[in-house]
Amino acid sequence: MDPELEAFLPFLPLMDMSDPVAGRKDFAARAAAAPAPDTSRMEIEDHTVSARPDVPVRVYRPDGAQGAVVWLHGGGGVFGDLDTEHPWAARIADLSGAVVISVGYRLAPENPFPAAMDDAYAVLAWAAEHADRLGTDRGRIAVGGHSAGANLAAAVSLRARDEQGPAIRFQLLNQPGLDDRYETWSARTFTDTPWFNSAQRAAAWRHYLGTEAATPYAAPARATDLSGLPPAYIATAEFCPNRDEGLAYALRLLQAGVPVELHQWPGTFHGSQAILSAEVSQRQNAELGAALRRALAE
């Protein structure tokens, strides 16, 4: 493991997936204690996207913004909201120079699949419809996110293709959770990894799926046809149960003719990018911004 990350292991909390309500409070408290991001070079606005039900979004518009990304937070589909994602969304806007539309999607287990995916798709449609107002154009809209948010970004890309919905220029999938099954080596082997282990992974999928069987829109790794999807940037962490499903999805996209940039970060674990002082985290975060900047450039 990267030595700068390893030094933090004794201090890392575990997300309590067994009690989502209490876990959310703890998650929010930790997010509130994080250093406030520098937002002096961007405008920030809260909006409500009309849907069933309505979806709250927070829009970050950096100076000279190019393109936009519908940004979907992590948290296993159980934790997270616009406030807890604020530092990440602001950082992505600053690093990429893109308008970031952070989505406050509904959470499981109270709102299992397809609630979050429907919310994300409604925001994509809203972003395309209001592109001029957002300071971008319909042809330069990406989707992206961390972990469970990357799952939603991949699912929205599949749905937009299948339903001939809004055009998506690019999908950014950071440490994505794409497969509810336990068929990969990393899912079977990494049972006690930092911050996110196999028990949490299983609980997250159980909450997210509820009583429904997994479909490709819930678990994109189940999709049999990946052709015609947007170009992708996929990043995986070495010590992460989700690692191999991200690598496999990247390979299958390539085999389907989809351009893919893939980066496997050695010495890292799921969510370790939050340790901002580590040099590897700084490189990971900078690369996310750079990938978006390249993809959304004119």
Buried (B, 14 or more C-beta within 10 A) or exposed (E): BBEBBBEBEEEBEEBBBEEBEEBBEBBBEEBEEEEEBEBEEBBBEEBEBEBEEEBBBBBBBBEEBBBBBBBBBBBBBBBBBBEBBBBBBBBBBBBBBBBBBBBBBBBBBEBBBBBBBBBBBBBBBBBBEBBEEBBBBBEBBBBBBBBBBBBBBBBBBBBBBEEEBBBBBBBBBBBBBBBBEEEBEBBEEBEEBBBBBBBBBBBBBBBBBBEEEBBBBBBBBBBEEBEEBBBBBBBBBBBBBBBBBBBBBBEBBBEBEBEBBBBBBEBBBBBBBBBEEBEBBEEBBEBBBBBBBEBBEE
